[in-house]
Amino acid sequence: MYAKLLIIVIFATLCGVFVLRFRHEQQVINHQMAMLHLQINHHHQNIWDFQVRVAEQISPELLESRIEQTGMALESYTPTGTKSARPTDRRIARFGN
C-alpha cells in the first residue's frame, strides 16, 4: 500500500517538475522573442532616420542631374496616377508606441 502511494507521489512530483520546466522554457523563449522585436523596431527606426537624412541632403533636381550626367536609363518607380512622396517630407517614425 505504501509502495503504491510512494510511486504515485513520485510520479506526480516528476509530472510537476516537467510542467515547470516546460513553462520556464516557454518564458525564456517569449523573452527572447520580445527582445528580438525590440531590436527589429530599433533597426526600423535607424533605417527611417537614414532615409530622412538622405532625403534632407539630396533634392530631386540634383538627383536627376546626376543621373543624366552618368547616362543611366532609369525607370520611374512610382506608378502613374499616384502621388509620389516628396523626399523633403519630414516624418517621425514611432515604432512600438
Rosetta silent file (secondary structure, phi, psi, omega in degrees, C-alpha in Angstrom):
SEQUENCE: MYAKLLIIVIFATLCGVFVLRFRHEQQVINHQMAMLHLQINHHHQNIWDFQVRVAEQISPELLESRIEQTGMALESYTPTGTKSARPTDRRIARFGN
SCORE:     score description
SCORE:     0.000 S_00000001
   1 L     0.000  -45.131 -179.776    0.000    0.000    0.000 S_00000001
   2 H   -69.303  -30.708  179.844    2.779    2.417    0.926 S_00000001
   3 H   -66.758  -41.951  178.571    4.716    1.460   -2.188 S_00000001
   4 H   -65.027  -42.268  178.939    1.781    2.406   -4.434 S_00000001
   5 H   -64.003  -40.297  178.224    1.319    5.698   -2.606 S_00000001
   6 H   -65.115  -41.233  178.245    5.059    6.418   -2.876 S_00000001
   7 H   -63.740  -42.018  178.987    5.005    5.672   -6.628 S_00000001
   8 H   -63.997  -42.267  179.694    2.007    7.989   -7.105 S_00000001
   9 H   -65.408  -43.070  179.112    3.729   10.783   -5.150 S_00000001
  10 H   -64.587  -43.079  179.440    6.975   10.349   -7.128 S_00000001
  11 H   -63.324  -44.005  178.507    5.069   10.291  -10.427 S_00000001
  12 H   -63.746  -39.004  178.348    3.080   13.416   -9.512 S_00000001
  13 H   -64.867  -44.367  178.201    6.300   15.174   -8.472 S_00000001
  14 H   -62.664  -41.583  177.015    8.001   14.268  -11.760 S_00000001
  15 H   -61.158  -43.440  178.026    4.986   15.497  -13.728 S_00000001
  16 H   -62.655  -40.928  178.685    5.088   18.777  -11.804 S_00000001
  17 H   -63.396  -44.093  179.418    8.818   19.165  -12.446 S_00000001
  18 H   -65.029  -40.312  178.247    8.355   18.602  -16.186 S_00000001
  19 H   -63.206  -44.507  178.575    5.468   21.072  -16.351 S_00000001
  20 H   -63.188  -39.239  179.024    7.531   23.707  -14.524 S_00000001
  21 H   -63.198  -44.925  179.863   10.496   23.045  -16.810 S_00000001
  22 H   -67.469  -36.677  177.035    8.388   23.483  -19.962 S_00000001
  23 H   -66.430  -38.483  177.938    6.785   26.659  -18.598 S_00000001
  24 H   -64.450  -43.872  177.773   10.225   28.062  -17.820 S_00000001
  25 H   -61.335  -38.784  178.390   11.415   27.281  -21.350 S_00000001
  26 H   -64.185  -41.040  178.163    8.300   28.963  -22.727 S_00000001
  27 H   -65.922  -39.447  178.506    9.006   32.087  -20.673 S_00000001
  28 H   -63.796  -43.900  179.786   12.625   32.164  -21.859 S_00000001
  29 H   -65.079  -42.228  178.079   11.505   31.853  -25.495 S_00000001
  30 H   -62.378  -38.590  177.851    8.874   34.582  -25.030 S_00000001
  31 H   -64.910  -44.830  178.511   11.533   36.852  -23.511 S_00000001
  32 H   -61.716  -39.831  179.696   13.892   36.209  -26.431 S_00000001
  33 H   -65.569  -41.046  177.741   11.087   36.910  -28.881 S_00000001
  34 H   -63.981  -40.261  179.157   10.264   40.204  -27.158 S_00000001
  35 H   -65.944  -38.522  177.156   13.926   41.232  -27.245 S_00000001
  36 H   -64.725  -38.656  176.944   14.102   40.414  -30.978 S_00000001
  37 H   -63.659  -40.169  177.237   11.009   42.539  -31.590 S_00000001
  38 H   -63.416  -41.249  178.072   12.656   45.438  -29.755 S_00000001
  39 H   -64.905  -40.732  178.168   15.776   45.034  -31.887 S_00000001
  40 H   -61.820  -45.192  178.801   13.693   44.939  -35.072 S_00000001
  41 H   -62.233  -39.428  178.414   11.890   48.122  -34.041 S_00000001
  42 H   -63.697  -43.509  178.971   15.221   49.781  -33.259 S_00000001
  43 H   -66.059  -38.199  176.270   16.594   48.814  -36.685 S_00000001
  44 H   -61.100  -41.991  179.893   13.436   50.072  -38.390 S_00000001
  45 H   -65.958  -40.088  177.143   13.845   53.396  -36.622 S_00000001
  46 H   -63.180  -42.824  178.988   17.515   53.601  -37.674 S_00000001
  47 H   -62.296  -42.650  179.193   16.600   52.868  -41.291 S_00000001
  48 H   -62.029  -42.886  178.731   13.914   55.541  -41.172 S_00000001
  49 H   -61.983  -40.948  177.400   16.422   58.051  -39.763 S_00000001
  50 H   -63.902  -40.524  178.670   18.888   57.239  -42.557 S_00000001
  51 H   -63.227  -40.168  178.965   16.161   57.720  -45.156 S_00000001
  52 H   -65.939  -42.752  179.221   15.285   61.109  -43.679 S_00000001
  53 H   -63.143  -41.388  177.748   18.938   62.167  -43.661 S_00000001
  54 H   -63.921  -43.645 -179.490   19.382   61.131  -47.293 S_00000001
  55 H   -63.960  -32.302  178.569   16.201   62.962  -48.255 S_00000001
  56 H   -73.133  -28.967 -174.199   17.441   66.111  -46.498 S_00000001
  57 H   -90.396  -14.912 -176.832   20.800   66.046  -48.285 S_00000001
  58 L  -131.887  137.912  177.357   19.640   65.484  -51.856 S_00000001
  59 L  -102.039  159.406  178.724   16.980   67.212  -53.893 S_00000001
  60 H   -60.509  -36.925  179.914   15.092   65.651  -56.804 S_00000001
  61 H   -64.317  -43.800  179.255   16.676   68.141  -59.220 S_00000001
  62 H   -63.324  -41.618  179.176   20.197   67.254  -58.053 S_00000001
  63 H   -63.475  -44.716  179.684   19.429   63.561  -58.334 S_00000001
  64 H   -63.288  -40.028  179.764   18.030   63.949  -61.857 S_00000001
  65 H   -66.899  -38.177  177.624   21.054   65.949  -62.972 S_00000001
  66 H   -66.269  -37.771  178.783   23.434   63.325  -61.578 S_00000001
  67 H   -66.299  -41.587  178.360   21.524   60.567  -63.340 S_00000001
  68 H   -64.640  -37.138  179.569   21.662   62.496  -66.612 S_00000001
  69 H   -63.498  -38.015 -178.271   25.407   63.055  -66.161 S_00000001
  70 H   -79.296  -20.090  178.979   26.049   59.340  -65.795 S_00000001
  71 L    79.587   17.526  178.701   23.866   58.474  -68.780 S_00000001
  72 L   -77.392  143.717  176.057   21.928   55.771  -66.953 S_00000001
  73 L  -101.838  103.011 -178.485   18.482   54.904  -68.255 S_00000001
  74 L  -111.253  149.646  177.336   16.282   54.541  -65.201 S_00000001
  75 L  -103.631  153.964  179.848   12.562   53.944  -64.996 S_00000001
  76 L   -70.754  135.449  178.746   10.229   55.616  -62.551 S_00000001
  77 L   -83.911  -26.818 -177.984    9.439   53.523  -59.511 S_00000001
  78 L   -81.465  123.628  178.277    6.239   55.436  -58.760 S_00000001
  79 L   -64.160  149.951  179.880    3.276   54.150  -60.780 S_00000001
  80 L   -68.373  147.626  178.696    1.484   56.777  -62.831 S_00000001
  81 L    90.056   -2.733  177.806   -1.625   58.272  -61.322 S_00000001
  82 L  -113.518  152.010  179.130   -0.350   58.121  -57.744 S_00000001
  83 L   -81.622  122.228  179.717    1.003   60.948  -55.694 S_00000001
  84 L   -84.380  145.862  178.540    4.684   60.443  -55.055 S_00000001
  85 L   -75.319  134.631  178.020    6.080   61.327  -51.672 S_00000001
  86 L   -75.651  139.159 -178.907    8.396   64.286  -51.696 S_00000001
  87 L   -67.983  -13.279  179.395   11.874   63.458  -50.360 S_00000001
  88 L   -90.087   -0.528  176.329   11.747   66.581  -48.204 S_00000001
  89 L   -61.184  131.478  178.687    8.783   65.284  -46.228 S_00000001
  90 L  -107.790  110.950  178.717    9.774   65.051  -42.598 S_00000001
  91 L  -120.357  144.346  179.398    8.044   62.265  -40.835 S_00000001
  92 L  -102.222  123.087  179.557    8.833   60.980  -37.392 S_00000001
  93 L   -81.149  129.108  176.218    8.901   57.213  -37.099 S_00000001
  94 L  -125.170  105.707 -179.673    7.253   55.885  -33.989 S_00000001
  95 L  -108.856  135.057  174.331    7.703   52.154  -33.569 S_00000001
  96 L    76.533    9.808  179.681    6.305   50.184  -30.694 S_00000001
  97 L  -107.644    0.000    0.000    4.452   53.150  -29.165 S_00000001
